[in-house]
């Protein structure tokens, strides 16, 4: 870490975000951000100073390789499910229990809650499994990516069962978890009220009326795969899809809980097991060719995997430059009573700029401990330190979900088969609404009136978001006039 991080450490993040907005090309933005950060790091490093970027990336190489291979095997499994009739059977089974866009989105939410045991497994399981149902029900892939990404951290963090997130080490009372609670409430209201706004409304209207969506980058791949399988696909049976998906989910949970392997190693093993299960089902049906045709399902993965690698690299470079440390030191003189509010926004900004919630927590939580010592050990000081710690956690979750360079954002877009830029544009207004509601209806009154008013804070926040949806939202079932 650079000993004297200054405002120049913010330039690579600003450059990446500006290029993403101006050019709509996240690959170019990430690449330019990495190059700018590397140049800044090279110019700022003192002679003999240790820089952690290359060693950290070398240590992360096995993690990245396992994750990339797990993504490939999950997509191979999805391709096999299209060949063995499992995908068609699963869609038919779900549609018999309710048709229409609302039911499809509720199934996506339910699947997200069930799969909220690991962020990567969640993105890789729910998106590919429910994408055919959402396509058939005319739900946009941008909406599916938002439902998957928004529940990746929030549901798991609320339940404190995120096996690989590290959030369980933060003592966070449930009533103070404003961003997670408001995000879950917003997800339910958006689905049940049947109202969308901003770019998501445009995407949903396109999907309802079968118009070409900018987010459906892999429609041609799926159509080609279905075309290859159309002549010899066996009768649709949901169990042909359920068993591989069940094996993937149970294998991931059991492997993490019962073995000493790392979560990424378990994820890869579970993905291979699911693929072998689907392969065995297809072989039992004597389908040929199986593996060559299902490779089509992985054709769209090259760009997301490159972006995933660049996102990890950019996050490490930003950490070495001291981006988060500089932002943290800039608010050291804030009045103690305003700390939860300021640090909530600060955590969101750092996580958004770096794409990492864990790095944000690692930077900010030690400073929260120092702040707790400064404000004293009385009851008010302890309550303020606790509220600030929770605010940092919630801000980090919100910033990571919104960031276009977050690993879960990349994987949610890849699993839902929409472009990363389309996913980022459509989900950002919803994330900002939940973030602003958490700030204005959550942490501001909690700081001013104490934690006893939390029921009124949650009620006021939910009603405020419902009012925004009512005033700004429109039904996607009708085309704009």
N, C-alpha and C positions, 0 to 999 in steps of 0.2 A: 504494500500500500504506500502511495506517495506520502511523504511526511507533511507536505504543505499543499493540500488540495485547495484549489481556488475555483473561481467561477468558470475558468476555461474547461474544467472537468464536465461542465454541462453541455459544451458545444457538440460533442458527438451525438448525444441523445437528441438535442434540438435539430441537428442536421438530419438524423434518421427520420424523426417525426415529420419534419418539413417536407422532405422528399416523398415520404409516403402520402402526404396530403396532396402535394402538387402534381406528382406523376402517377399516383394510384398504382405504383409498382413496389410492393413491399420487398421483393428480392433485391432490387436495386437500392432501396433505402437501407436495408440491413447490411448489405455489402459495403455501402458508402460509410455507414456508421462504424462498422468494424475497422475499415481502413483509417478513418479519421481518429478513432480511439487508439489504434496502434501507433499512428504517427505522434499523437499527443503524448502517449505513454513513453515513446522513444525519446522525444525531446525533453520530457520532464524528469526522466530517471537520472538520478545522481550516479557518478562513477562508483562501482562496487555495490550498488543497491540491488537487493533481491526483488525480482518481479515475479509474482505468483501466476501469471497468466498461462505460460507454457506448461509448467508443472501441473497446474490445475486441470488444463485441458488434456494433458497426458493421463492424469488420473481418471478423468471423466470419459476417456475413450471407450473402455469396456462398457460403461453405463450407456453411452450413446449407441454403441454397436448392438447391445442387447435390446434396447428400446426400438431401434430401427428394424431389426430382424423380427421383433414381436409384431410391429405394425405390418410388415410384409406377410407374416404367417396369418395374421387375423384377416387380412384382405384376401389371401389365398383361400382361407376357410369360407369367407363370404362368397367367393366365386364358386366353390364346391357346393354351397347351399343352393345356388341358382341352378346347378347341374343336377342335383339329386332330388329336386322337388321340395326341399325343405323350406326354402324362402317363400315359395308360392303358398305352401301349406300353412306357414306361420302367419302370413298376411291374411289368408282366408279365415283362419281360426280367430284372429283378433277382430276382423271385420264382422264376423258373426256375433260378436259381443258388443257391437256398436259401430256404426259407420259415421263418416263425416270428419271434418277437420278438428272439431273439438275433442272427440273421442281419441283421435290419433295423437293429439298433443297431450291428453291426459295419460295415455299409455306411455308416452315418452317421459313424462314426469314420474310416473310410477316406476318405470324401468330405471330412471336415474336414482331414485331413492333406494331401490333394491341394490343397485350396483355401486353405491357410494362407499366402497371399502378401500379404494385406491384410485388416485386421480387419473393415472395413465390407463389403468384397466377400465375405468369408468368411461373415458373418452373412446377407447377402442371397442368397447362392448356395445354401448347403447346406440351410438351413431350408426354403425353398420347393421345392427340387428333391426332397428326400427326405421331405417331409411326407406325400405320398400313400402312399408305401411304408410309413411308420410307422403311418398310419391303417389301412391294409389288414392290417398285421401285428399290430395291437392294441398298439402302443407309444404311450404317452401323449405328448401334445405337450409336456407339462412335461419329460419325459425328453429329448425331442429338443432342446428349448431348452437344457437343461443340457449336453448333449453338444456343442452348437454353441458355447455361451458359454465353457465350460471350455477348449475347444481354441483359441478365438480368439486369446488371447495366449500360452498356454503352448507350443503346437506351433510357432507362428511365432517366438516368442522363443528357444526352444531351438535352432531351426535357424538363427537370426539372418538370416531372410529377410523379416522384416516390413518391407515397403517403405516404410510410412508411420508406423511406430511410434516411431522414434528410439531403440529399445533397443539397436540395434547399436553405438551409440557408447559403451556401457558394457562395459568389459572384464569378462566374467563366465565363468570356467572352468566347463565343463559339470558336473563332479562336485559343485560347490557350489550348483547351481541346485535347491535342495531343494524349494521349493513346486511348481515346474513339473514336476519329475520325479515327485514324489509324486502330483500331480494326474493326470498321464497314467497312472501305475500304478493309481490308484484308478478311473479311467474304465474301464480294461480289466478290472479285477477285478469291478466292479459288473456289467458285461455278462456276463462268462464265468461268474461264480459264481451269477448269476441271483438276487441278493439285494438288496433295497432296505430302507430304513428311513425313519422319519419321514413327513412329508407326501408324499414321493415314492412311498412304498409305497402310500399311499391312492390317489394318482393312477394308478399302474400297475395296481392291482387294478380300478379303474374301467374303465380302457382294456381290460384283458383280458376283462372280462365285459360289454363294450359298454354300460356305464352312463354317464350324462351326467357329463362332467368339467367342473369349474369353469374349467379352463384352455382349453377348446375354444370360445373366444368366436366363432369364425368358421365353425363347422360349418354354420350355416344359410346363410351366404353361399356356401360351397363346394357345398352341396347344391342351392341354387338355380341356381348356374352349371352344375352337372352336369345339372340338370333341363332347362335351356335347350338344352344340347348333346346330350341323349340321343337326340333324334329324328333328328339329321342328322350325328352324329359319324362321321367316316370310320373305316376299320379302324385299330386301334391300331398305331402304328409308333414304335419307340423313337427312331429317327433324327430324327423331327419335334421331339423334345424335346432330343436330344443336341446338334444343331447350334446352336440359340440359346444353350444353356447353355455350350457350348464357346466360342462367339464371345464371350460375356460374360467368361469366365475369361481366355482368351488376349488379348482386347482390353484388359483391365485390366492384366495383366502387361506386355504389349508397350508399352502406352501409357506406363506409368510408367518403364519401362526405356529406351525409345527416344525419348521426347519430353521437352520442357521444361515441359509442363503440370503443374499440381498434381494430386495423387492424386484429389481430389474431382471435378475436371473430367474426368479420365480415366474415373472410375467412372461418371459421368453419360453420357459418350459411349459407353462399352461397354454400358450398360443400354439406351440408345436403339438401338444396333446390334442387340442381341439381340431387342428388341421388333420392329424392322423385319424381321429374319429370320423370326421367328415369324409376323408379319403376312403376309409374302410367301408362306410355306407355306400359311397359311389361305386367302389369296386364290387361290393356285393350285388349291385344292380347291373354289373357288367357294362358300364358305360365307358366308351372310348371315343376320342382321347380325353383324358381327364385333366392331367396336370398342364399340358401345353395350352389348352383353351382357358383354364382358370388363371393363367398368368396375365390375361387381359385385365383382371381385376386390380392388378398392381401397377398398371401403366401410368396412373395419375399420381403415384407416390413420390416420384423423383423430386419434384419441386417442394412439397411439404417437408421432406426429409432434409433437403439442403437448407431450407429456412430454419428447421429445428436446430441444425448444427450451428448456423450463423447466430441464432438467438442465444444459444448457450455461450458462444464465443463472445458476443457483445456484452452479455451480462457479466462475464468474468473480467473483461476489459474495463467495463464501467466500475466494477468493484476496485480494481487496481488503481484507476484514476482517482478514486475517492469521491465519486459523484454523490453517493448517499451521505458520506461523512461531511462534505461541504454543506449540503442542505441542512444537515443536523446542527452543525455549529452555527448556522445562520439564525436559528431560532432559540439559541441558548438564553437570550435575554428576555424571552417572553414572560409576561406576568404568570405566576404559577396557576392561577385560576383558569387561564386560557389554554393551558398546556394540552388537555385532552382534545380540544377543538383543533388547535394548530397541528398537533402531532398526528391526528387522524388524517388531515389533509396532506401533511408531509409524507406519511407512510404511503398514502395512495399515489402521490407524485413519484416517489422513489420506485415503488413496485411497477408503476406504469412505464417509467423510463428504462428500468433494467429488466423487466419481465420476470422478476423473481420475488416471491413473497418471503422465502426463507432468508435470502440475503438481506432483505429489508428488516426483518425481525432481528437478524444477527447484528445489524448496525444500530438499530434504535433501542432495543430492549436494555442493553447495558446503560445507555444514557438515561432511560427511565429509572433504573436503579439509582443512578447518581442523583437524579432529580428528587427521588423519594427521600434520600438522606438530607438534601438541602431544605426541603419543606418541613422536615421534622417527623417525629414518630408519633404525634398525637393522632386522634381518630380522624380528623379532617385530612391530615397529611397522608395517612394510609389509604383513605377512601380516594383521594385525588390520584395517588400513585396507581391504585388498582384500576380506576377508570381510564387513566392514560395508557396503561398497559393493554387494556381491552381495545381502546381506540386505535392503538398501533396495530394490533392484530387484525382488526376489521378493515382498517385502511389498506393494509398489505394485501388482504384477500381481494378487496375491490379493485385495487390497482392492477393486480396480476390478472384478474378476469378481463379487465378492459384492454390490457396491453396487447398490441398486435405482435409483439415479439415474445409473448409468454409461450412456454412449451405446451400448456394445456389449450391455449387458443389455437395454436397450430394443429394439434392433434384433434381437437373438436371439429375444426374445419375439414381436416382430412377424412375423419370418420364419417362426417355428414356429406362429404363429396361436394363442397362448395368452395369457392376461392377464399383465400385468407382475407383479402381486401373486402370482399362482400360481407363476410362474417363480421369483420371489425366495424365496418360502417353501420351495419344494421343493429348490432348489439350495443354500440356505444351510447346512444340516447337513453336506452333502458338502464344501463349501468350508471350513467350520470344522474338519472332520476332517483335511483336507489341511494346513490352517494349523497346527493343534495338533501334528500329526505332524512338520511341518517344524521347529517350535520345539523340541519335546522330543527327537526322534530325529535332528534335523539340526544346528541351530545350537548347542544346548547342548553336545553332545559334541564338536563341532568346535572350540568355544571352549576347552573343558576339556582336550582331548587332542591338538588339532592336526589339520591337514588330512589327515594320513596315515590317519586312521581313517574316511575317507569311504565306502569300500566297506561297512564294517560299519554305518555310519549309514544308508545306503540300504537295506541288507538288513533291518535292524531296523525301519525305518519301514514297508517293504512288509509285513513279517510282522505288525506291529502293526495296520495297517489291515485286513489280511485277518482278523485275530482279531476286530476290531470288527464287521466285516461278518458274520462267522460268529455272533457272540453277539447282536448287535442286529438284524441283517438277517433278513428273511423272504422267502419266495418270493411274488411277486405273482400267481402262477398260481392260488392258492387264496384264496377269500374268507375274511376274518377271522371267527372263530366267537365 
